[in-house]
Amino acid sequence: MISALELRRQSLHLLFGIFLMCMLYFHLFTVYHLIVSFILGFILSFLCKHYRVPLASWVMDKFERPENRYIFPGKGPLFFVLGSIVVVYFFPLKIALASIMILTLGDAVSHIFGKLLSRRTYKHFKSVEGTVAGVAFSFVGALLFVNVFAALFGSMLSMGLETIKMNYIDDNLLIPIAAALIMSIF
């Protein structure tokens, strides 16, 4: 069963990703806005680690995993923005937007469906049910920006990478970069 905290976290992940994608799509944000957001977010993370910051600390209390709250608050959104910076800077906008959609939809949906549907736990991998749901949703999201083959292979392979439990690379950084590299081939 999915916890209330994880459901809140994944809902915020979805909203944040869709907001970011819309801002980039309508040219209201550029890579420079993302860089400034990343720097400000990093400063805010540092402050929230050491002090109670109005509103930001409340958000951290409500949405951050307990193990990250006082070690690296805001880790997920910071890596989300960093991954977005990389794909927006190095890839055509349509591939970058498709990559952000794969991260937004695939990552959140795989966590939610994995917790709701999976009856098995794996030592080194996340759930099969969650991954299948993540691939399906991210494929549809990527189709808004790229052709069917790029969307399919970008979704399948990057979400396949996401299933591996890695402690050294945050999936919010890995997924968009992997998806963009894969979709660039198509």
Order of alpha helices (4+ residues) and beta strands (2+ residues): alpha-alpha-alpha-alpha-alpha-alpha-alpha-alpha-alpha-alpha
